[in-house]
Amino acid sequence: MATVSTVPNFPTSVIFILLNEFAERATFYGMKTILVLYMRTKLDYTDDNSTEIFHIFVSLVYFFPVFGAIIADSWLGKYKTIFILSIVYAIGSVVISLGAIPPLNLPVREMTILGMLLIAIGTGGIKPCVASFGGDQFKLPEQAATLAKFFSLFYFTINAGSFLSTLLTPTLREDVHCFGQYDCYSLAFGVPAILMIISIVIFVAGKSLYKITKPTGNMVVLVWKCIGNAIVSRSKEKRINPRSHWLEYSEPKYGKTLVKDVKILLRILVLYLPLPFFWALFDQQSSRWTFQATRMDGRIGGITIKPDQMQVINPLLILAFIPLFETAVYPILSKIGIRRPLQKLTFGGLLAAVAFAISGFIELKLEAIYPAPPTTGHTQLRIYNPMPCQYKFDLPDKLSGIVVNHQSCF
């Protein structure tokens, strides 16, 4: 793995961008890791409601990048967009952590939903800007190879922040006790909030070193204008001026180059149709898989994996597999004919499908040992005996003669 010190002519400014990204990703994944358990245990949402709210939040996180890109490219520029929306992001993190402090007696549900909305706007808005802002620091084509190494470092930084926060916040949640409770969600949310504030400080500290480009217009907006113009022009001219492709009606206004690029874009969009299904399943690691883990025994040898710590496996394996795939896996796949990116995507998608099939099989096995709910007109009684002796029931009907030993349950 290349490091900043070994990369020739590596701009100093990108160090601040990498550190900022590390802290921001640690904030997001730290909060995201414990969110569904917080909604279930502290906000009294059901598993289904917690899952629904969580995935609405994640959907917004990946919806707002479109607007972040438009704002950055059309009006504010990347630096101002990152700075302003990072403040919104930090406010959202603080709102959630304040709502989790019991003595404040704040409206917890409202604070949590508001905080999630602000975080979605903030992290979603900066998502398309940070990597491209880092790319702006390089001079092309002279530094093309160095730029590629930067993106490898950038991806490594994302997963390093994710790994550390996913490992840490469940420990803060469960192993620290505060405000007279058996857990400490306020600290578990508070640490990511502090990290987000630190990330803003780091980002601003590098301003004098940044290469800040002026906004030149957003490509997404331009593409939609080109498509809209083609539709309108075709409706007016298709009889008097027939063309081989409907997009070509935009050539007089937007030029042949852009029209050609839009044609290619529309052709490859079909390749992206499976991706929403993959990510919809992937993000269930933070919802349904976490709830599933609460119903399992997390002890492995001498260690115990907390339910929400299960999510740490993904960034851990990514960090481990980046060099492994480059040096071993990809060369092996190449020998069996899997060379192109699309082939690798297909192979990875099949492995993901197998993973979710395994998860479904595990859930079926768990359901077989779940206690049966009482039927209508009945209830369940559970008794724990903490006394240093046996406790024998001498009651009529089915409770008669039942013995509960010391520190045992019935």
Secondary structure, DSSP 8 states (H G I E B T S, - for coil): ---GGGSTT--THHHHHHHHHHHHHHHHHHHHHHHHHHHHHTS---HHHHHHHHHHHHHHHTTTHHHHHHHIIIII-HHHHHHHHHHHHHHHHHHHHHHT-GGG---HHHHHHHHHHHHHHHHHHHHHHHHHHHHHTS-TTTTHHHHHHHHHHHHHHHHHHHHHHHHHHHHHHHH---TTSS--HHHHHHHHHHHHHHHHHHHHHTGGG---------HHHHHHHHHHHHHHHHHHHTTTS--SSGGGGGHHHHHHHHHHHHHHHHHHGGGGTTHHHHHHHHGGGGTHHHHHHHTS--EETTEE--GGGGGGHHHHHHHHHHHHIIIIIHHHHHHTT--SHHHHHHHHHHHHHHHHHHHHHHHHHHHTTS-----TT------EE-SSS-EE---SGGGTT-EE-TTEE-
